[in-house]
Amino acid sequence: ELPPSEFMQVADSTWLVLSVVSNGREPPGCQATGVTKIARSVIAPLAEHHVSVLMLSTYQTDFILVRERDLPVVIHTLAGEFDIYKEESGECVPVTSDDVSNGFLKPKPSASPMLHPVQSPQTRFCVLTVAPDTLPAIATMLIDVLFYSHSPPWDAAAGSQDLDSITFFSFSLIEGYISIVMDAETQKRFPSDLLLTSSTGELWRMVRIGGQPLGFDECGIVAQIAEPLAAADISAYYISTFNFDHALVPEEGIAEVIQLLQQRQESGR
């Protein structure tokens, strides 16, 4: 447990982690699908049932976080499309909608979700991984980037302006697998032989969602980005945070992505 601190705020809710395998009728252990591949089968249905989700895409797979109290709704929503399993003592145990039917309430229709502003800085990003046994070799540099390489906070009052650059660094360690997102300039500070990426060395551009802190309560934020990208078959990494959401798309597709999202916003007015 983290010690109490006036500098840290912790959300009251407990969140559960979901992962979706490439074949919805196979138990966990298969390669997981990307966020755009699950937009219609998972993200959109959960948004329609007013389930708030946080997304965490990594080099290896994608994870969906839902509130523990929303689990009955999640199970009922997804059971028709997927076989659902939970982990108990290291084993995957099937879950049926009957197991969580107590307390389930059919959601009431609500107004369309708010369409948040999107911006795309010129910064180019890399999605990388590191072999766990080589992590000590870059530990000092990671600490420096995480805690000592800061830039002034972005002024929310300039929300209508395009961002020339953005400081963004994401490090995740999940079940021994490491995933890192960093800008291309920061990557140059690390030994090139220790950071692993795809054979093409693909670079990514960011779409940042939100003009003010998004928080954790609103539903449909991920869906408003993932659905149009899925319809256009555009791959994306997606990382949710308290202040903003971030979608990383292939650099060569950024113009099409911006056009798609602008069209969605105009049609939603």
C-alpha positions as CSV (number, residue, x, y, z in Angstrom):
1,E,0.0,0.0,0.0
2,L,1.1,3.5,-0.8
3,P,1.6,5.8,2.2
4,P,-0.8,8.7,2.5
5,S,0.4,11.9,0.8
6,E,-1.0,15.3,0.2
7,F,0.6,15.2,-3.3
8,M,-1.2,12.0,-4.4
9,Q,-4.9,11.4,-5.1
10,V,-6.2,7.9,-5.3
11,A,-9.5,7.0,-6.9
12,D,-12.0,5.3,-4.6
13,S,-13.1,2.6,-7.0
14,T,-11.3,-0.7,-7.4
15,W,-10.7,-1.6,-11.1
16,L,-10.5,-5.0,-12.7
17,V,-8.3,-5.8,-15.8
18,L,-9.8,-7.5,-18.8
19,S,-7.9,-8.7,-21.9
20,V,-9.5,-10.0,-25.1
21,V,-7.9,-12.8,-27.0
22,S,-7.9,-12.9,-30.8
23,N,-10.5,-15.7,-30.9
24,G,-13.3,-14.8,-28.5
25,R,-14.2,-18.5,-28.0
26,E,-10.8,-19.5,-26.8
27,P,-9.6,-19.3,-23.2
28,P,-6.9,-16.7,-22.2
29,G,-3.4,-17.4,-23.5
30,C,-3.9,-16.5,-27.1
31,Q,-2.5,-13.3,-28.6
32,A,-4.7,-10.4,-27.7
33,T,-6.3,-8.1,-30.3
34,G,-5.7,-4.4,-30.8
35,V,-8.0,-1.7,-29.6
36,T,-9.4,-1.0,-33.1
37,K,-10.2,-4.7,-33.5
38,I,-12.3,-4.7,-30.4
39,A,-14.0,-1.4,-30.9
40,R,-17.3,-2.8,-32.2
41,S,-17.4,-6.0,-30.1
42,V,-16.2,-4.6,-26.7
43,I,-15.6,-0.9,-26.5
44,A,-18.9,0.3,-28.2
45,P,-21.2,-2.1,-26.3
46,L,-19.7,-1.2,-23.0
47,A,-20.2,2.5,-23.8
48,E,-23.8,1.9,-24.7
49,H,-24.3,0.3,-21.3
50,H,-22.7,3.2,-19.6
51,V,-19.6,1.4,-18.4
52,S,-16.6,3.7,-17.9
53,V,-13.4,2.1,-19.2
54,L,-9.7,2.8,-19.1
55,M,-7.5,1.5,-21.9
56,L,-3.9,0.5,-21.6
57,S,-2.2,-0.6,-24.8
58,T,1.2,-2.2,-24.5
59,Y,3.8,-3.5,-26.9
60,Q,2.5,-7.0,-26.3
61,T,-1.3,-6.6,-26.0
62,D,-4.2,-4.4,-24.9
63,F,-5.9,-4.2,-21.5
64,I,-9.3,-2.8,-20.6
65,L,-9.9,-1.7,-17.0
66,V,-13.5,-1.6,-15.6
67,R,-14.8,-0.8,-12.2
68,E,-15.4,-3.8,-10.0
69,R,-18.9,-2.7,-9.3
70,D,-19.6,-2.7,-13.1
71,L,-18.6,-6.3,-13.5
72,P,-22.3,-7.6,-13.7
73,V,-23.0,-5.2,-16.5
74,V,-19.8,-6.1,-18.3
75,I,-20.5,-9.8,-18.1
76,H,-24.1,-9.5,-19.4
77,T,-22.9,-7.2,-22.2
78,L,-20.1,-9.4,-23.5
79,A,-21.3,-12.9,-22.7
80,G,-23.2,-13.2,-26.0
81,E,-20.0,-12.5,-28.0
82,F,-17.2,-14.0,-25.9
83,D,-16.5,-16.9,-23.6
84,I,-15.4,-15.1,-20.4
85,Y,-12.9,-16.5,-17.9
86,K,-11.7,-15.3,-14.5
87,E,-8.4,-16.2,-12.9
88,E,-8.6,-18.2,-9.6
89,S,-5.4,-19.5,-8.0
90,G,-3.6,-19.2,-11.3
91,E,-6.3,-21.1,-13.2
92,C,-8.7,-19.8,-15.8
93,V,-12.3,-20.6,-14.7
94,P,-15.3,-20.0,-17.0
95,V,-17.8,-17.3,-16.0
96,T,-21.4,-17.2,-17.0
97,S,-23.9,-14.4,-16.8
98,D,-25.8,-16.4,-14.2
99,D,-22.8,-16.1,-11.8
100,V,-23.2,-12.3,-11.7
101,S,-26.9,-11.8,-12.4
102,N,-27.8,-10.7,-8.9
103,G,-28.1,-6.9,-8.9
104,F,-27.9,-6.5,-12.7
105,L,-30.1,-3.7,-13.9
106,K,-30.8,-3.0,-17.6
107,P,-29.3,0.4,-18.4
108,K,-31.5,3.3,-19.2
109,P,-31.1,5.2,-22.5
110,S,-29.1,8.4,-22.1
111,A,-28.0,11.4,-24.1
112,S,-25.1,11.0,-26.6
113,P,-21.7,11.2,-24.9
114,M,-19.7,14.5,-25.0
115,L,-17.4,14.8,-28.0
116,H,-14.1,15.9,-26.6
117,P,-11.6,18.1,-28.6
118,V,-8.7,16.2,-30.2
119,Q,-5.2,17.5,-31.0
120,S,-2.2,16.0,-32.7
121,P,1.3,17.3,-31.8
122,Q,4.1,17.0,-34.4
123,T,6.1,14.7,-32.0
124,R,6.9,11.3,-33.4
125,F,6.7,8.3,-31.0
126,C,8.2,4.8,-30.7
127,V,6.5,1.8,-29.1
128,L,9.2,-0.4,-27.7
129,T,10.0,-3.3,-25.4
130,V,13.1,-4.4,-23.4
131,A,14.3,-7.8,-22.4
132,P,13.9,-8.0,-18.6
133,D,17.4,-9.1,-18.1
134,T,18.8,-6.0,-19.8
135,L,16.6,-3.6,-17.8
136,P,19.3,-2.8,-15.2
137,A,21.5,-1.5,-18.0
138,I,19.1,1.4,-18.7
139,A,17.6,1.8,-15.2
140,T,19.4,5.0,-14.4
141,M,18.4,6.6,-17.7
142,L,14.8,5.5,-17.2
143,I,14.7,7.2,-13.8
144,D,16.2,10.4,-15.3
145,V,13.6,10.5,-18.1
146,L,10.7,9.6,-15.7
147,F,11.5,12.0,-12.9
148,Y,14.0,14.7,-14.0
149,S,13.3,15.5,-17.6
150,H,10.3,17.8,-17.4
151,S,8.8,20.5,-19.6
152,P,6.4,23.3,-18.5
153,P,2.8,22.1,-18.2
154,W,0.7,22.7,-21.3
155,D,-1.6,25.7,-20.9
156,A,-5.2,24.5,-21.2
157,A,-6.2,28.0,-22.2
158,A,-4.5,27.4,-25.6
159,G,-6.9,24.5,-26.3
160,S,-7.7,25.8,-29.8
161,Q,-4.1,25.8,-30.9
162,D,-2.1,22.9,-32.4
163,L,0.7,21.5,-30.3
164,D,4.1,21.6,-31.8
165,S,5.4,19.0,-29.4
166,I,4.3,17.1,-26.3
167,T,6.2,15.4,-23.5
168,F,4.9,11.8,-23.1
169,F,6.6,8.8,-21.7
170,S,4.9,5.5,-20.7
171,F,6.5,2.6,-18.9
172,S,4.5,-0.5,-18.0
173,L,5.6,-3.8,-16.5
174,I,2.9,-6.5,-16.6
175,E,3.6,-10.1,-15.7
176,G,7.3,-9.7,-16.6
177,Y,6.7,-8.0,-20.0
178,I,7.9,-4.5,-20.4
179,S,6.4,-1.9,-22.7
180,I,7.6,1.6,-23.3
181,V,6.3,4.5,-25.3
182,M,8.7,7.5,-25.8
183,D,9.3,10.2,-28.4
184,A,11.9,9.6,-31.1
185,E,14.3,12.2,-29.7
186,T,14.3,10.6,-26.2
187,Q,14.9,7.2,-27.8
188,K,18.3,8.5,-29.1
189,R,19.4,8.7,-25.4
190,F,19.2,5.0,-25.0
191,P,21.5,2.2,-26.3
192,S,19.9,1.2,-29.6
193,D,20.8,-2.5,-29.1
194,L,18.7,-2.7,-25.9
195,L,15.4,-1.2,-27.1
196,L,13.4,-3.6,-29.2
197,T,10.7,-2.7,-31.7
198,S,9.1,-4.1,-34.8
199,S,11.4,-5.0,-37.8
200,T,10.1,-2.0,-39.7
201,G,11.0,0.5,-36.9
202,E,7.6,2.1,-37.4
203,L,7.0,5.6,-35.9
204,W,3.7,6.7,-34.5
205,R,1.8,10.0,-34.1
206,M,-0.4,10.9,-31.2
207,V,-4.0,12.1,-31.0
208,R,-4.6,13.6,-27.6
209,I,-8.2,13.6,-26.4
210,G,-9.7,16.2,-24.0
211,G,-9.4,19.9,-23.3
212,Q,-9.6,19.6,-19.5
213,P,-9.1,16.6,-17.1
214,L,-11.3,13.8,-18.2
215,G,-11.4,11.9,-14.9
216,F,-12.6,8.4,-14.6
217,D,-16.4,8.6,-14.6
218,E,-17.4,9.6,-18.1
219,C,-18.4,6.8,-20.5
220,G,-17.8,6.6,-24.2
221,I,-14.5,8.5,-24.5
222,V,-12.5,5.5,-25.9
223,A,-15.4,4.6,-28.2
224,Q,-15.5,8.0,-29.9
225,I,-12.0,7.4,-31.0
226,A,-11.8,3.7,-31.5
227,E,-15.0,3.3,-33.6
228,P,-14.0,5.5,-36.5
229,L,-10.5,4.1,-36.5
230,A,-11.9,0.6,-36.6
231,A,-14.3,1.5,-39.5
232,A,-11.2,2.7,-41.4
233,D,-9.1,-0.3,-40.3
234,I,-6.5,1.9,-38.8
235,S,-4.3,0.4,-36.0
236,A,-3.9,2.2,-32.8
237,Y,-2.4,2.0,-29.3
238,Y,-4.6,3.7,-26.7
239,I,-3.5,4.9,-23.2
240,S,-6.0,6.4,-20.8
241,T,-4.9,8.8,-18.1
242,F,-6.7,11.0,-15.6
243,N,-6.1,14.2,-17.6
244,F,-6.1,13.1,-21.2
245,D,-6.6,10.0,-23.3
246,H,-3.9,9.3,-26.0
247,A,-4.2,7.3,-29.2
248,L,-1.1,6.4,-31.2
249,V,-1.6,5.8,-34.9
250,P,0.9,5.0,-37.7
251,E,2.7,8.2,-38.8
252,E,1.7,7.8,-42.4
253,G,-2.0,7.7,-41.4
254,I,-2.2,10.7,-39.2
255,A,-3.8,13.0,-41.8
256,E,-6.6,10.5,-42.4
257,V,-7.2,10.0,-38.7
258,I,-7.5,13.7,-38.1
259,Q,-10.0,14.0,-40.9
260,L,-12.1,11.1,-39.6
261,L,-12.2,12.5,-36.1
262,Q,-13.0,16.0,-37.3
263,Q,-15.9,14.7,-39.4
264,R,-17.2,12.8,-36.4
265,Q,-17.1,15.9,-34.3
266,E,-18.9,18.0,-36.9
267,S,-21.6,15.3,-37.4
268,G,-22.1,15.2,-33.6
269,R,-22.9,18.9,-33.3
